[in-house]
Amino acid sequence: MSEGMERVTAQLQVGMVASQKISDLISEFSLGEYELASWETKSAVEDEYQVLAGALEEVRDLDPEFAERIPGLAEAVGVGRHISAAELEAEDEIIWRSAAAELPQLQQALLQLLMHS
């Protein structure tokens, strides 16, 4: 395996762990419940989204063609950027909807890519 592919694989692993942490933190919340969740929970979710976005951006920088095979990459990076840009707090609905609707497909893609790398 080339050094570049090793770095891509390492970032895929970071992204997979971060996405699983997000799922674990948010999976039992409805949107309304998440809006009322503790700041600790929301902060943890937001931190993991930033880790996920950073890992996916690194994959995209290292191998843009490979990154195109990851459905939901652009959306996850966008949520991470939204969180980074939020001055006080990110919008709960954007984070929750991304985790509920897009994260499962992204996780499946990351898992498949890791199994074949």
N, C-alpha and C positions, 0 to 999 in steps of 0.2 A: 504494500500500500504506500502510495506516495505521501510525502510530508503534508502536502496540501489536502489530500483526502483524509489523512489522520486528523488534521485540524477541523475539517468539516464534520467528521464523525464525532469529535469531542464536543463541538457546538451543538450537534443534534442531540447528544446525550444531555447536555445542559438544558436545552430546550424541552426535552422530554420530561426531565425531573421537575422543571419549573411548571410545565403545563399540568403535571399530575398534582403538584401542590395546590395549584389554583383550583383544580377540580375537587380535590379533597376539602378545601376551605369553603367552596361555594355550592357544592352539589346539593346540599339539603335545604338551601334557601330558595324561596320564591323571590321574585323581584321586590315585592313589598317587604318581605322579611330581610332581604339584603340591605335595603335602604335604611332599615332600623338596626342593622348589625353594629357591633361595637367598632370603635375606631381601630382597635387592634386587628380585628379581622379584616377590615377594609384595607388597612395599611399593609398587612401581609399579602393580600391578594394583589394590590397595586405593585408592591415590591417584586413579586414573582412575575407579574406581567412585564415589568421592565427587564428582568433577567431573561425572560422568554424572547422579548423583542430584540434585546442585544445579541442573543445567541443567533437568532434568525437573520439579523442584519449582517452578522459576521459570516454566516453561511452564504448569504447573497453576495457579499464582497469577495469571498474566496472563490466561489464557483457559481456565477450567475445562472448558467444553464442548469446546473443541478438544482438550484433554488427554485427554478420554474416548476419543478416536479412536486413542490410542496404546496398543496391546496391550503389556503387560509394564511399563508405566510404574510402577504401584504396587509391583511386585516389585523393580524396579531401585532405586527410592527406598528401599524397605525394606532392601535389601542395603547401600546407602550409609549409612543410619542405623545398621544393625548394626555396620558398620565404625567409624563415629564413636563409638558407645557402647562398643566393645570397649576395655577398659582396657589389655590387653597386646597381644593380637593377635586378629584376627577368625578365625572358624572357617573353615579352608580348604575344607571340604566345602560350606558354604553358598555361598561365592564361586565355587568351581569349578562346582558344579551350576547356579548361575544363569548363568554364562558359557556353559556347554555347552548348556543346555536352553532358556533364555529369551532370551538376548542375540541370537541370529540373527533371531528374529521381531521383536524390538524394532528391530534395525538395519534390517530390511526396511521396517518401518512408518515409521521416521524418513526413510529414503531416499525413499519414496513421497511423504511429506508435503513434503519439501524440493523434490521435483521439481514439485509442484503449488502451491507457495507463491509 
